[in-house]
Amino acid sequence: MDSSKQEQHVVRSRLAYSLGAFGHDAFFALLSTYFMMYVTGHLFDSGNKAFDNKMVGYVTAIILILRIGELIIDPMIGNAIDRTHTRWGKFKPWVVGGGVISAILLTALFTPLGGLNLSNPILYLVIFAIIYIVMDVFYSFNDVGFWSMVPAMSFDSHERDKIATFARVGSTIGGQIIGFVIMPMVLFFSVKQNGGTGDDRGWFIFAAIVAAISAITAIGVGMFTHEQQSLLRENKEQTKFKDILKILVKNDQLLAIAMSYLFFTTGQTLLNSFELYYFTYILGNSKAFSILGGLNTAVGVISVFAFPLFSGKIGRHKLFYGAATIEVIGALIFAFAGKSLALVLLGAELFFIPQPIIFLVVLMTITDSVEYGQLKLGHRDESLTLSVRPLLDKFGGAVANGVVGMATVAAGMTGGATAATVTAHGVSIFKIYMFLIPIALIVVGIIIFALKVKLDEKSHAKIVAELEQTWGKHLDKDDDADAPAAEVPAPQPGVTDIPAPVAGEIVNLKDVSDPAFAEGKMGQGFGIKPSDGKVYAPFSGTVRATFSTRHAVGLVSDNGIALLIHIGVDTVKLHGTGFVTYFTKGQHIEKGQQLMEFWDPTIKKAGLDDTVIVTVTNSESFNVDMIAKAGDKVTVKDDVLKVSKKD
């Protein structure tokens, strides 16, 4: 394939994936935020208020139970995808199949199922429950498969960054634009305006359009993207719900940030879910909700590019407290805005803007708790730790859906209600649910964070440094408590020549800027001022130490040499930005196999030293002699060290 066709293929792949993210998040927004508006306001309108409220309560309870139950199913879904092997790849069959099936079923949920909701309520509830859980499971297959595709689409770190950026823009627009278009489109397709709430026909047509977009863009992902097959992508770990709970109990910092975020995500989702109700039943101007949707769309896109700048210049905890304060202020302004559209928009936007920042801080802290747990517990639980955050979001969303159902029944906002029919008492009850409960939840989240979350950038850097210094000293102890003990080769007689893992200029170890390395605390070795960003295995062996920040790797050769390859000094501060790894923990690698890649300008732009440091961490068992000299220019084929077992 010539270069022009290759570039067209790459651009087409990025565009298809970005559109897939657009459709994916448009579907999620409709399901998680606006489906309840249809259930509470339109699904049951028999004229018998007691019956309508009872049925809304039943449907809400079913959704709550099924969504919480689905949390247990999610890990099984991930494992099923991991075991998938088809001619179309591992992920695309689930992206396309899950996307199309869930879209069809979501459309069915926006109907009364042929009038069963009134003619045979019990049968309706049974069929509804079946359709909902099947839809949610297939959506989860689509969700897990879609976001797992980024590393499968390219092994080039720069291309991955571009793919991810395109996807973030697509998902942000898709998730927010629904709020911009929903009420104008629902009302446009409705036969009856019903005080600005629309009718069944309008809601069904709008849902069918969003579902069709979701299905078509999922098919586009299947047709116009390509998965690269490689053993590097194989995942042998089996994530279980009980394992996640066990890790939460043992890792106090993971538990602390998880509890804090649980209150935050529940409060945020709850207030966000009530916003359309506020515009419809309090302001009596559902079309004005499009203004807020438009603002959120614009702000969301800007945040994709702006938030990484904050993470590098403001301390994580300060960033969190600042964002949380703005969020609470926004909620309070919203709560006292009354019928002033200007104040409502101001409060709602101030409440929305900090949400991505809080998400970023939580994600970084959860990621850093991998190393915290490794140091504290003596074993690494990366996949289990990182699976906590999505479960928290789903749990918070499930609880929010349940509360929305209760609130609308209590406030009289069900079955044909309009702004004119909602009483002052109903408005007061609604505001308690919409503002008092979410603000209380968020404040509790802030308190938990302040009292319990101690893990920040500085403490994490110290943890990583300690892990690096102790790695290789106790290779007889496997660092995964739940895995079978790995057989570690004992140091063998003979001489091993170790080439440079990266091209560049040799630097004496005593001259590197990291004192721990320069003083020999990490073992004997050398440094390299890199001229290339590609890191290769200097011998055949096994990957024994990995870091979520992707700045280092620990290898053990087949004859027992423990080698640490460390990219740059203090690069743990970059939290993986500019780094990509092509290995998994426990993987056997061959000499000359590419292990890592880093973008050198990222390191230098951050004001950090880019020297690659290589040490034999179990030097006490070996004679380590330099072959190359300081100042020598070397490639990955040039030998630098001669290592032999001590007598």
C-alpha positions in Angstrom: 0.0 0.0 0.0 1.5 3.4 -1.1 1.8 6.2 1.4 -1.2 8.2 0.1 -3.5 5.2 0.4 -2.1 4.4 3.8 -2.8 7.9 5.0 -6.4 7.7 3.6 -6.8 4.4 5.5 -5.6 5.9 8.8 -7.8 9.0 8.4 -10.8 6.8 7.6 -10.1 4.7 10.6 -9.9 7.7 13.0 -13.1 9.2 11.5 -15.0 5.9 11.8 -13.9 5.4 15.4 -14.7 9.0 16.3 -18.2 8.7 14.8 -18.6 5.4 16.7 -17.8 7.2 19.9 -20.4 9.8 19.0 -23.1 7.2 18.4 -22.0 5.2 21.5 -22.3 8.2 23.9 -25.5 9.5 22.3 -27.0 6.1 23.0 -25.7 6.2 26.6 -27.0 9.7 27.2 -30.5 8.8 26.0 -30.6 5.6 28.1 -29.0 6.9 31.3 -30.4 10.5 31.5 -33.6 10.8 29.4 -35.2 7.4 29.3 -36.6 8.0 32.8 -38.3 11.2 31.5 -40.3 9.0 29.0 -41.1 6.4 31.7 -42.3 8.9 34.3 -44.0 11.4 32.0 -45.5 9.3 29.1 -45.4 5.6 29.5 -48.3 5.4 32.0 -51.1 8.0 31.4 -54.3 6.0 32.1 -56.1 8.8 34.0 -55.8 6.8 37.2 -53.0 8.6 39.1 -52.6 5.8 41.7 -52.2 3.1 39.0 -49.8 5.3 37.0 -47.6 6.1 40.0 -47.6 2.4 41.1 -46.5 1.3 37.6 -43.8 4.0 37.5 -42.6 2.7 40.8 -42.5 -0.9 39.6 -40.5 0.0 36.4 -38.1 2.2 38.4 -37.5 -0.7 40.8 -36.9 -3.1 38.0 -34.4 -0.8 36.4 -32.6 -0.2 39.7 -32.4 -4.0 40.5 -31.3 -4.9 37.0 -28.6 -2.3 36.7 -27.1 -3.2 40.1 -27.3 -6.9 39.2 -25.6 -6.1 35.9 -22.5 -5.0 37.8 -21.8 -8.6 38.7 -22.2 -9.6 35.0 -19.8 -6.9 33.7 -16.6 -8.8 34.6 -17.9 -11.9 32.8 -18.5 -9.8 29.7 -14.9 -8.6 29.7 -13.7 -12.2 30.0 -16.0 -13.4 27.2 -14.5 -10.7 24.9 -11.0 -11.7 25.9 -11.7 -15.2 24.8 -13.2 -14.1 21.4 -11.2 -15.1 18.3 -12.8 -14.4 14.9 -11.6 -13.4 11.4 -12.9 -9.9 12.1 -10.9 -9.6 15.3 -11.6 -9.8 19.0 -13.6 -6.6 19.6 -15.4 -5.6 16.4 -17.9 -8.5 16.5 -19.1 -7.3 19.9 -19.0 -3.6 18.9 -21.2 -4.2 15.9 -23.4 -7.0 17.3 -23.8 -5.3 20.7 -24.4 -1.9 19.1 -27.1 -3.1 16.7 -29.0 -5.4 19.1 -29.0 -2.9 22.0 -30.2 -0.1 19.6 -33.1 -2.2 18.4 -34.1 -3.1 22.0 -33.7 0.5 23.2 -36.2 1.6 20.6 -38.6 -1.1 21.8 -38.4 0.3 25.3 -39.7 3.6 24.1 -43.0 2.0 23.3 -45.9 0.7 25.4 -45.2 -2.8 23.9 -48.4 -2.9 21.9 -50.5 -1.4 24.7 -49.6 -4.1 27.3 -48.6 -1.3 29.7 -52.3 -0.7 30.3 -54.1 -3.8 29.0 -51.9 -6.4 30.9 -49.5 -4.5 33.3 -48.0 -7.7 34.8 -47.1 -9.1 31.4 -45.7 -5.7 30.4 -43.4 -5.6 33.4 -42.1 -9.1 32.7 -41.4 -8.4 29.0 -39.9 -5.0 29.9 -37.5 -6.6 32.4 -36.4 -9.1 29.8 -35.9 -6.5 27.1 -34.1 -4.1 29.5 -31.6 -6.6 30.8 -30.8 -8.1 27.4 -30.4 -4.6 26.0 -28.1 -3.6 28.9 -25.9 -6.7 28.5 -25.5 -6.2 24.8 -24.7 -2.5 25.4 -22.1 -3.5 27.9 -20.5 -5.9 25.2 -20.5 -2.9 22.8 -19.1 -0.6 25.5 -16.2 -2.8 26.7 -15.4 -3.9 23.1 -15.4 -0.3 21.8 -13.1 1.3 24.3 -10.8 -1.7 24.3 -10.1 -1.2 20.6 -7.6 1.8 20.9 -4.5 -0.3 21.7 -5.7 -2.9 19.1 -5.9 -0.4 16.3 -2.3 0.7 16.3 1.0 -0.1 18.1 2.3 3.4 17.3 2.0 5.7 20.4 1.4 8.9 18.4 -1.3 7.3 16.3 -2.9 6.0 19.5 -3.0 9.5 20.9 -4.7 10.8 17.8 -7.2 8.0 17.8 -8.0 8.6 21.5 -8.3 12.3 20.9 -10.7 11.9 18.0 -12.7 9.4 20.1 -12.9 11.8 23.1 -14.1 14.6 20.9 -16.7 12.4 19.3 -17.9 10.9 22.6 -18.1 14.4 24.2 -20.2 15.8 21.4 -22.4 12.7 21.3 -23.0 12.7 25.0 -23.8 16.4 25.3 -25.6 17.1 22.0 -28.6 15.0 23.0 -29.5 17.6 25.6 -29.2 20.2 22.9 -31.6 18.6 20.4 -33.9 16.4 22.5 -36.8 18.6 23.3 -37.0 20.5 20.0 -37.0 17.2 18.1 -39.4 15.4 20.5 -41.8 18.3 20.2 -41.4 18.5 16.4 -42.4 14.9 16.0 -45.2 15.0 18.6 -48.8 15.4 17.6 -49.6 17.0 21.0 -47.3 19.4 22.7 -48.7 18.6 26.2 -47.4 21.7 27.9 -43.9 21.3 26.4 -43.5 17.6 27.3 -44.4 16.1 23.9 -46.2 12.8 23.4 -45.4 9.1 22.9 -45.0 9.5 19.1 -42.4 12.3 19.5 -40.3 10.3 22.1 -40.4 7.1 20.1 -39.3 8.8 16.8 -36.5 10.6 18.6 -35.3 7.4 20.3 -35.5 5.5 17.0 -33.3 8.2 15.4 -30.7 8.1 18.1 -30.7 4.3 18.1 -30.3 4.2 14.3 -27.3 6.6 14.6 -25.8 4.4 17.3 -26.3 1.2 15.2 -25.0 2.8 12.0 -21.9 4.2 13.6 -21.2 0.9 15.3 -21.4 -0.8 11.9 -19.0 1.9 10.5 -16.5 1.0 13.2 -16.7 -2.6 12.1 -16.3 -1.8 8.4 -13.6 0.9 8.4 -11.3 0.1 11.3 -8.7 -2.7 11.6 -7.5 -4.7 14.6 -3.9 -5.6 14.6 -3.5 -9.2 15.8 -0.6 -9.7 18.2 0.2 -11.9 21.2 1.0 -8.6 23.0 -2.7 -8.1 23.4 -3.6 -11.4 24.9 -5.1 -11.0 28.4 -5.1 -14.1 30.5 -6.6 -12.5 33.7 -10.0 -13.5 34.9 -11.6 -10.5 36.7 -14.2 -11.5 39.3 -16.6 -9.3 41.3 -15.5 -10.9 44.6 -11.9 -10.2 43.7 -12.7 -6.5 43.3 -14.3 -6.3 46.7 -11.4 -8.1 48.3 -8.9 -5.6 46.8 -11.0 -2.7 47.9 -10.9 -3.9 51.5 -7.1 -4.4 51.5 -6.1 -1.3 49.6 -7.1 1.6 51.9 -6.3 4.4 49.4 -8.2 2.7 46.7 -11.1 2.2 49.1 -10.9 5.9 50.1 -11.0 7.3 46.6 -13.7 4.8 45.6 -16.0 5.8 48.5 -15.4 9.5 47.8 -16.1 9.1 44.1 -19.2 6.9 44.8 -20.9 9.8 46.6 -19.7 12.3 43.9 -20.8 10.3 40.8 -24.2 9.5 42.5 -24.8 13.1 43.4 -23.7 14.4 40.0 -25.7 11.9 38.0 -28.8 12.5 40.1 -28.7 16.3 39.6 -27.9 16.0 35.9 -30.8 13.6 35.5 -33.2 16.1 37.0 -32.2 19.1 34.8 -34.7 18.4 32.0 -37.4 17.9 34.6 -36.6 21.3 36.0 -36.8 23.0 32.6 -40.1 21.2 31.8 -42.0 21.3 35.1 -40.5 24.3 37.0 -39.6 26.7 34.2 -42.3 25.4 31.9 -39.9 25.9 29.0 -38.5 22.6 27.9 -37.1 24.1 24.7 -34.8 26.3 26.7 -33.0 23.1 27.8 -31.4 23.2 24.4 -29.4 26.2 25.5 -27.9 24.3 28.4 -27.2 21.3 26.0 -25.4 23.6 23.6 -23.3 25.1 26.3 -22.4 21.7 27.7 -21.4 20.5 24.3 -19.1 23.4 23.7 -17.6 23.3 27.1 -17.2 19.6 26.9 -15.2 19.7 23.7 -13.0 22.5 25.1 -12.4 20.4 28.3 -11.0 17.6 26.2 -8.0 19.7 25.2 -7.8 22.0 28.3 -7.8 19.6 31.2 -4.4 17.9 30.5 -2.9 21.4 31.0 -4.4 21.6 34.5 -3.1 18.2 35.6 0.5 19.3 34.9 0.4 22.7 36.6 -1.9 22.3 39.6 -1.5 19.8 42.4 -4.1 17.0 42.3 -5.6 17.8 45.7 -5.9 21.5 45.0 -7.4 20.8 41.7 -10.0 18.5 43.3 -11.0 21.0 46.1 -11.2 23.9 43.6 -13.4 21.9 41.2 -15.6 20.5 44.0 -16.1 24.0 45.5 -17.2 25.4 42.1 -19.6 22.4 41.7 -21.2 23.0 45.0 -21.5 26.7 44.3 -23.1 26.0 41.0 -25.6 23.6 42.6 -26.6 26.2 45.2 -27.1 28.9 42.5 -29.2 26.5 40.6 -31.2 25.6 43.7 -32.2 29.3 44.4 -32.6 30.3 40.7 -36.3 29.9 40.8 -37.7 30.7 37.3 -34.8 32.9 36.3 -33.4 31.3 33.1 -30.2 33.2 33.4 -29.5 32.0 36.9 -30.5 28.5 36.0 -28.1 28.4 33.1 -25.3 29.9 35.3 -25.8 27.4 38.1 -26.1 24.4 35.8 -23.0 25.3 33.9 -20.9 25.9 37.0 -22.1 22.5 38.2 -21.1 20.9 34.9 -17.7 22.4 34.2 -15.9 20.8 37.2 -17.2 17.3 36.6 -14.5 16.3 34.0 -11.8 17.7 36.3 -13.1 15.6 39.3 -13.3 12.5 37.0 -9.6 13.1 35.9 -8.4 13.4 39.5 -10.2 10.3 40.5 -8.9 8.3 37.6 -5.3 9.4 38.3 -5.6 8.5 41.9 -7.1 5.1 41.2 -4.3 4.5 38.7 -1.7 5.5 41.3 -3.3 3.2 43.9 -2.0 0.3 41.8 1.5 1.0 43.0 0.3 1.9 46.5 -1.3 -1.5 46.8 1.7 -3.2 45.4 4.0 -1.7 48.0 1.6 -2.2 50.9 0.3 -5.7 50.0 3.3 -7.1 48.2 1.5 -8.0 45.0 0.1 -6.0 42.0 -3.6 -6.0 41.1 -3.7 -3.7 38.1 -6.7 -5.0 36.2 -8.8 -5.4 39.3 -7.9 -1.9 40.6 -8.7 -0.1 37.3 -12.1 -1.9 37.0 -13.4 -0.2 40.1 -14.1 3.2 38.5 -16.6 2.0 35.8 -18.4 -0.1 38.4 -18.8 3.0 40.6 -20.3 5.0 37.7 -22.8 2.3 36.9 -23.8 1.9 40.5 -24.2 5.7 40.9 -26.3 5.8 37.7 -28.5 2.9 38.9 -29.2 4.6 42.2 -29.9 7.9 40.5 -32.5 6.3 38.2 -34.2 4.8 41.3 -34.3 8.2 43.0 -35.6 10.0 39.9 -38.6 7.6 39.8 -39.4 8.2 43.5 -39.0 11.9 43.2 -41.3 12.3 40.2 -44.0 10.3 41.8 -43.7 12.3 45.0 -43.7 15.6 43.2 -46.6 14.8 40.9 -44.6 14.8 37.7 -45.9 11.6 36.2 -48.5 10.6 33.6 -49.4 13.7 31.6 -48.3 16.2 34.2 -47.3 19.7 33.0 -45.8 22.8 34.6 -49.3 24.1 35.2 -50.4 20.9 37.1 -47.4 20.6 39.4 -48.3 22.2 42.8 -46.1 24.4 44.9 -45.8 21.5 47.4 -44.7 19.2 44.5 -42.1 21.8 43.5 -40.7 21.8 47.1 -40.5 18.1 47.2 -38.8 18.0 43.8 -36.2 20.5 44.8 -35.3 18.4 47.9 -34.6 15.4 45.7 -32.8 17.5 43.0 -30.7 19.7 45.1 -30.5 18.8 48.8 -29.7 15.1 48.3 -27.1 15.6 45.5 -25.4 18.5 47.4 -25.3 16.4 50.6 -23.8 13.4 48.7 -21.1 15.6 47.1 -20.2 17.2 50.5 -19.9 13.7 52.0 -17.6 12.9 49.0 -15.5 16.0 49.7 -15.2 15.1 53.4 -14.1 11.5 52.7 -11.5 12.8 50.2 -10.2 15.3 52.7 -10.0 12.8 55.6 -9.0 9.6 53.9 -7.3 10.2 50.5 -3.6 10.8 51.2 -2.2 9.6 47.9 -1.0 12.5 45.7 1.7 13.0 43.1 4.6 13.3 45.6 3.7 10.3 47.6 3.1 8.2 44.5 6.5 9.2 43.1 8.1 8.1 46.4 6.2 4.8 46.3 7.4 4.1 42.7 11.0 5.0 43.7 10.8 2.5 46.6 9.3 -0.2 44.3 12.1 0.4 41.8 14.8 0.2 44.5 13.5 -3.0 46.0 12.6 -4.7 42.7 14.8 -7.6 41.8 16.0 -8.1 45.4 13.3 -10.7 46.3 12.6 -12.5 43.0 11.6 -15.7 44.8 8.4 -13.9 45.9 5.8 -13.6 43.2 4.1 -10.2 43.3 0.6 -11.5 42.5 -0.8 -13.2 45.5 -3.6 -14.9 43.6 -1.4 -16.2 40.8 0.5 -19.4 40.9 4.1 -18.9 41.9 6.3 -18.1 38.9 9.4 -20.1 38.5 12.4 -17.6 38.7 15.6 -18.9 37.1 18.6 -19.0 39.4 21.7 -17.2 38.3 23.6 -19.4 35.9 27.3 -19.7 35.1 28.6 -18.2 31.8 28.9 -14.8 30.3 26.0 -12.7 28.9 26.6 -9.7 26.7 23.9 -7.1 27.1 23.4 -4.6 24.3 21.9 -1.2 24.6 18.1 -1.3 24.8 17.9 2.0 23.1 20.1 3.9 20.7 22.1 6.9 22.0 25.2 8.0 23.8 26.6 6.1 26.8 26.7 7.9 30.2 28.5 6.6 33.3 26.0 5.5 35.9 27.7 7.7 38.5 26.9 10.7 36.3 23.2 10.3 36.0 21.1 12.9 37.8 19.1 10.4 39.9 21.0 9.9 43.2 19.6 6.4 43.8 20.9 5.2 40.5 24.2 7.2 40.7 25.1 5.8 44.1 24.6 2.2 43.0 21.5 1.6 45.2 19.7 0.1 42.2 22.6 -2.0 41.1 25.4 -1.6 38.6 24.7 -0.5 35.0 24.8 2.6 32.7 22.8 5.4 31.3 22.0 6.4 27.7 21.1 9.8 26.3 18.6 8.5 23.8 18.6 9.4 20.1 15.6 7.2 19.5 12.4 6.5 21.4 12.2 2.8 20.8 13.2 0.4 23.5 14.1 -3.3 22.8 14.7 -6.4 24.9 18.5 -6.8 25.5 18.0 -10.5 26.1 15.5 -13.3 26.2 13.6 -13.5 29.4 10.4 -12.7 31.2 8.6 -9.4 32.1 8.5 -9.4 35.9 7.8 -5.8 36.9 5.5 -3.3 35.3 4.3 0.2 36.3 1.0 1.9 35.5 3.0 5.0 34.6 4.7 3.0 31.8 8.1 4.6 32.4 10.0 1.5 33.5 10.1 -2.3 33.1 11.8 -5.0 35.1 13.0 -8.1 33.2 14.6 -11.4 34.3 16.7 -13.2 31.7 16.4 -16.9 31.2 19.7 -17.3 33.1 18.7 -15.2 36.1 19.8 -11.6 35.4 17.3 -9.0 36.8 17.4 -5.9 34.7 15.6 -2.6 35.2 15.1 -0.3 32.2 14.1 3.1 33.4 13.2 5.9 30.9 14.2 9.3 32.2 14.5 10.8 35.7 11.3 11.6 37.7 9.2 10.7 34.6 6.7 9.0 36.9 5.3 12.6 37.2 4.1 12.3 33.6 1.6 9.5 34.6 2.2 7.6 31.4 1.8 10.5 29.0 4.1 10.0 26.0 4.8 6.3 26.8 3.4 3.1 25.3 4.3 -0.5 26.3 4.2 -3.6 24.1 4.2 -6.3 26.8 2.1 -7.8 29.6 3.3 -8.8 33.0 4.6 -12.4 33.0 5.1 -12.4 29.2 8.2 -14.2 27.8 10.1 -11.9 25.5 12.8 -12.6 22.9 16.1 -10.7 22.5 15.5 -7.7 20.1 11.8 -7.6 20.6 10.4 -4.1 21.0 9.2 -3.5 24.5 8.4 0.2 24.8 8.2 3.5 23.0 8.4 7.0 24.3 8.0 10.5 22.8 11.1 12.3 23.9 9.7 15.8 23.4 7.1 15.1 26.0 9.8 14.4 28.6 11.8 17.5 27.6 8.8 19.7 27.5 8.0 18.8 31.1 11.6 19.9 32.0 12.7 16.4 32.9 15.9 14.5 32.1 15.4 11.9 29.3 18.4 9.7 30.2 17.5 6.0 29.9 19.0 4.1 32.9 19.8 0.4 32.8 20.8 -1.5 35.9 21.3 -5.1 37.0 19.3 -5.0 40.2 20.7 -8.3 41.5 24.3 -7.2 40.9 25.4 -9.0 44.1 25.1 -12.3 42.2 27.0 -11.2 39.2 30.2 -9.6 37.9 29.1 -6.6 35.9 31.7 -5.1 33.5 31.3 -2.2 31.1 32.3 -2.8 27.5 31.4 0.6 26.1 32.7 3.8 27.4 31.1 7.1 28.3 30.5 9.2 25.2 30.3 6.2 22.8 27.5 6.3 20.3 25.6 2.9 20.4 22.8 1.2 18.6 20.6 -1.6 20.0 22.9 -4.1 18.4 26.0 -2.8 20.2 27.0 -4.7 23.5 27.4 -2.4 26.5 27.7 -4.8 29.5 29.4 -8.1 30.1 27.6 -10.0 32.9 28.9 -13.2 34.5 27.9 -15.2 37.6 30.1 -14.8 40.6 32.0 -17.8 41.8 
